[in-house]
């Protein structure tokens, strides 16, 4: 399907005026084995903080995901997808509506028929990206070490075009499958998607359920060595032993966000329980009792200081979701 047509399809309905007042009772009755109410999201994010999900759902199949999305469309319930929470900041007031967690049942890895010099595989959106990368490394996939160590799910990695200085997910993506908010499945060739730096131009009102990838074959031992080199570099330069957000800001053109933040003197600065890492200034860590408000204060401080000193605007790479604690009490 043409992506422009898909965008029209998923956005054709009116913006919801508000959910059905009985939606929580109805969804728990209809999907009682898949949903929970008032679930703390701190354990669902790598930085180990955040408010509660009004309702959390764990779809195990594409069919159950389709049914949940169709329910939300019918009852005008807002929804969002939460993968492994690796590059996500959930505000202290939590998430309204339905939060979908893709995992078991949507984490398949199915090798496809390969050509002599090419590997192909179809994977579920809930599969952790490191598992796909590890499989590809063991098959001798060229270029994949550049993705080694990136956390999160395959679906999230496609959505944000996750990557490093040397490789991005879009380098290997052939096709994806997406369920729109009415519960319909669509197949979208990667060549019809515009990929930018840490962004894929996809409809927000659709959920990626699978991706098909193609890799060029190379020498397995050489690729394993590349992985070891990446592992060593990450351990030496990133605070992997602390709860963190991953890279907070995108790198501006011709600059590195970490260097800019360090040069304005913010490396190691703390607000409440959150700190800009002493090891890598583009990482914010949770010292044990941080709140999302603390993290947002550091983000604002870094943006303002870099703008003041260098006249450079820092764009967020991390996705901020949810409500402030004060607004959730209104």
N, C-alpha and C positions, 0 to 999 in steps of 0.2 A: 504494500500500500504506500502511496505517496505520502510523505510526512506532512505536507500542507493539508491534505485531505484528512489525515488522522487528527491534526490539531483542530480542524473545524468540527470533526465528529465528537471529540471529547469535550469541546467547549460549547457545544450547540445549546445546552440547556441554560436556563436562567440561573443566575447566582442565587444560592439558597438564602431565604429570608431568616431561617432559623430552624433548628431540628424539631421534630415531633417531640412534644413534652414527655411522651411515654417511651421514647426510643430505647432507653437503657433497660427497661423491663422487657421490652419486646426482643432486644438482641440477646439478652441472657436466656430467654426462653427458647429462642430459635437456635442459638449457637452455644448452648450451655457448656459443652465440652471444650470450647475453643476460646472463651472469653473470661476475663476477671475484671472486677471493678476496683478503682482506687489503688493502683499498684505503684509503689515507689520506683522511679526510673533510675535512681542512682546506680544500682547494680547493672543497669543496661548500657551504661556509658563508660568509656575508658577513663574519664576524669573522675568518675565516681561521685557525681553530684547531680542535682536536678530535682524537680518537684514530682508530682504523681500524675499518672495517666488516668483520665476519667474512666476509660474502659480500654483494656489491653486485649488484643486478639492474636492468636497463634495459628494462622491458617497452615494446614499441613499439605494441601494440594492446590493446584491451580484452580480446581473447581470450587473449593471452599473459599479461596481468595476472591474469585469471581462473585460468589454469592454474597460475601461480606460487602464488597464494593457496590453491588446492586442494591443491597439493603440500605447502605448509606445514601445512595442516590435517591431511593424511593422516600426515605424519611428525612432527607436534607440534613444528614449528620456530617459534620466536618471530620476529615480523617487525614492521617499522615503515616508514612512508613518510617520505621526505625530499624536499621540494619544491626550492625554490631556496635554502634555508638562510638566509633573511633574518631570521627572528625565532626562531632556534634556537641553543641552546648545547649542543654535544656534549661530554661529559666526556672526560677524557684517556685513559680506558681503552677508549673506543670503543663500538661497538654490537654486541651479540650477535645471532646468527641472521641473518636476511635483511633487508637494507635495500633498499627499492624507491625508485628515482628515476624520477619521471614526467617525461617531456619529449617529445622528438621522436616523432611518431606518436600522441601523446595530447595534442597542442597545437592541435587544429583550431579554426577560427572559421567558423561557418556561419550567415550571415544568414538569418533566417526571414521568412515573409510578414508585412509590417508593415501596420498600420492607418494612417489618415491622420495621427493624432497620436501614434502609438506605434511604437517600434523594438523588434524582437525578434531575439535572436541566441542560438545554441547554441554553447558553446565547450568544448573539452577541458580536463580538470583540470590538465594539464601546461602549459597556455598561461600565459606570464607575465602577471600582472594588468595591468602597464603597457600591454601590447599591446591588451588588451580596452578599457582606458580610452581609449587613443589612438584606436582605431577608433570608439568611441562619441562622442568629442569631435568627430571629423571628420564624424559624422552629425548633430551638433547635439543630443546627448542632455543633457537638463536634469539638474543635480545631480551629474553624473559628475566635474566638476573637484574635488569634495570628496574623491575617491579618488586624485587624481593624485599620483604619486610614491611610492605604497605599493608596495614590492617584493613578491616572492614569486609563487607560482602561483595560479591561480584556485581550485584545490582547497583549498590552504592558506588562502586568503582566506575561502572559505566556511566551512571548519572553525572558524576563529577569529573569524568575523564581523568581518573587518578593516575599519578605517575611521578617520575623523578626528572632529573636533568637529562637523562639518556633515553627514557622510554615512557610511553603512555598507553593506557588500556586500548585506546582507539587505534593504535598501531597494529593490533592483532584481531580486532573485532570484525566479524563478517556479517553478522545478523543478530537482531534481538527480537524477542517476543514481549509484547506489552498488553496488559489488560486495561481497558479504559474504565471510566468511572461508572459506566452502565453494565460492566461485567463482560464486555466483549473482548475477544483475543485478536490481536493484530501482529503480523510479522513485518518487521521493518529492516531492510538492508542497510548496513552501516554506511554505504556510499551515499545514501540519501539523508544522512544526519550531518549537520554542521558541528564539528567538534572544535572547541576553543581551549585555551589554557584553563584547565581545571573546570571545564563546563561542557556539557553536551546539550544542544538545543533540542530538547525533547519536551512534550507536553507534561506540565506538572500534574495534571489530573489523570495520570496513568501510572500503573505500577509495572516495572520491568519484572518479568518472571523467568527469563532465560537469556543466555547469550551463546552464540556460536563463534568460536575462535579458530584462527588458523596461524600456525607457526612454521617458520622455515627450520628444517633440521640442520643440526651442526654436530660438533664433537662433544660428547657427554662430559668427558673429563675436563675439558677446557671450560665448559659452562659451569660445572660444579666448582671449579676454582674461582670463577668470577663471583659466584654466590658467596663463597667464603670471604672474599675480599669485601663485598658489600656488607656482610654481617659484621666484620671487624670495624669497618668505617662507621656504621650506625651505632655500634656499642660505644665507640670512642667519642662520638659527636652529639648524640641525642640522649635525653634523660629517660631511657627506657625502663628504669627501675622505679619510676614514680608515675602515679596516675596523671595523665596528661591529655591534651586535646589533639595532639599531632600538630602539624604546621598550622599556625593560627592565621597568618596572612599569606596571600599570594605574593610572589616576587614581582616587584614592579619592573618594567622594561629597563634592562641594563643595570639592575641592582639586585641585591639580595636583602630581603626583609630583615633577616637576622642581623646583618651587618649594620643596617640603618638604625635598628633599635639599640644595638650595642653602642654605636657611636654617639647616640644622644644620652647615654648614661643610664639606661633603664635595665640593664642586665642584672638580675638578682633582686630587683625591686619587688616588694611584697605589699599586697593589700588584703587585709583579713587573713584568710587561710590559703590564699592563692599567691603564687610567685612566678615572675618571669625567670625561667631557668638560667642558672649560672653556666650551664653547659652549652645551651643553644637558645639564643634570645628570641627565636620564633616559636618557642614552646612555652606554654603556661602550665605549671604543675599544681596539683592539689597537695598541700602540706598535711592534710588530714581532716581539716574542718572548714574547707572552703565552701563558699556559696557561689551560685551563678552570678549574683550581684558583685561579688569580689572580682570574679574573672572579667566581667563586663567593664568594671572600673579600670582594670589593667589594659584591656583592649582599647578603651577610650583614651587612656593616658598615652599609650604607644602611638596611636593614630595622630593625636594632637601634637605630640612632641616632634614626631618625624615631619609632619606638615609644617610646623613652625620653623624648624631648623633647615630642612632641605627643600621645602615646598613640594614634597612628594606625597601623594595620597596612597595610603595602604588599603587595599581591598581585602576583605575577609575571605579566607579559604574555608574556615570552619563554618558550619551551618548552625545558626542560632534559631532555636525553636521554642514555642510556648509563650506563657504569660508571666509578667512580673508577679511577685507574691502579693503585692497590694491589690492589683486588679483582679486577682483570682478570688479575693475575699468580698468583692463588691456584689 
